[in-house]
Amino acid sequence: MRNYRKELWFETRSRREFVNITGEVEKCVQESRITEGLVLVNAMHITASVFINDNESGLHMDFERWLEKLAPEKPYSQYEHNGYEDNADAHLKRTIMGREVVVAITEGRLDFGPWEQIFYGEFDGKRKKRVLVKIIGE
């Protein structure tokens, strides 16, 4: 059994953003030289997410509207957490969208279903944050 670990760093230009990181994860799989195994991809910050879905801009706008309805950013005073910070909504959005994904590696490639891609979801951006890629297998 072999393993591989790499950190991917992101700094988005806006508070909320979805970034397709499929290519970067595929590059990690190639670097690992693991052909059969699993890759874990997880956000290492409590206000960011990693999830799998379709790479379609309309869907991403739908996510943005839906998340804003469930956990609106403003008014900041609606959240108990927002005494020291103003990011309670980002914590809630991350909980909804998830912390990590696990994808099978088969014959040296990510074993996706149709249209599946990996995304980094940022909900309190404009600062450097990291995503862990951990691969185990043979």
Secondary structure, DSSP 8 states (H G I E B T S, - for coil): -EEEEEEEEE--SSSSEEEE-HHHHHHHHHHHT--EEEEEEEESSTTEEEEEE---HHHHHHHHHHHHHHS-S--GGG-TTTTT-S-HHHHHHHHHH-SEEEEEEETTEE---TT-EEEEEESS-SS-EEEEEEEEE-
